[in-house]
Amino acid sequence: MISYVAAQFLAGGKAFSTSFHVSKMSGILLTAVIVLVYTALGGFLAVSLTDMIQALFMIFALLVLPFIAIIQAGSWSGIVSIYSTASTRNSSIPLPLQQEGLSDSLVSASVLPATPYPGPLHVRG
């Protein structure tokens, strides 16, 4: 559980560091303050409900975005050809995705297998 919380604080710290040009440690501390104040003011139930709403958005995206990617690429074979072209270039940012107007997240959602995720540890009980 400690590694899960640490990963969340690190992600928040990186987001604040990138967005507001502060040090990563300042971003982590700011994330910790926001989380603690939010939890203290809203209570554990509010945090759990917020996590549930976020999970619903993620489930919706997991179910809908693959279809959007297939429609944007024209077919499943279009997605496969985009990724095969990108993998032959050995590039971390596939250029064909930008040329065809597809975002990385749309194509990734349709190509990467869904892995089981039990949800936030504090909600599972």
Secondary structure as the mmCIF struct_conf table of DSSP 4:
data_model
#
loop_
_struct_conf.conf_type_id
_struct_conf.id
_struct_conf.beg_label_comp_id
_struct_conf.beg_label_asym_id
_struct_conf.beg_label_seq_id
_struct_conf.end_label_comp_id
_struct_conf.end_label_asym_id
_struct_conf.end_label_seq_id
HELX_RH_AL_P HELX_RH_AL_P1 ILE A 2 PHE A 20
HELX_RH_AL_P HELX_RH_AL_P2 LYS A 24 ALA A 73
BEND BEND1 GLY A 74 SER A 75
HELX_RH_AL_P HELX_RH_AL_P3 TRP A 76 ARG A 89
TURN_TY1_P TURN_TY1_P1 ASN A 90 ASN A 90
BEND BEND2 SER A 92 ILE A 93
HELX_RH_AL_P HELX_RH_AL_P4 LEU A 95 GLN A 99
TURN_TY1_P TURN_TY1_P2 GLU A 100 GLY A 101
HELX_RH_AL_P HELX_RH_AL_P5 ASP A 104 VAL A 111
BEND BEND3 LEU A 112 LEU A 112
HELX_LH_PP_P HELX_LH_PP_P1 PRO A 113 ALA A 114
HELX_RH_AL_P HELX_RH_AL_P6 LEU A 121 ARG A 124
#
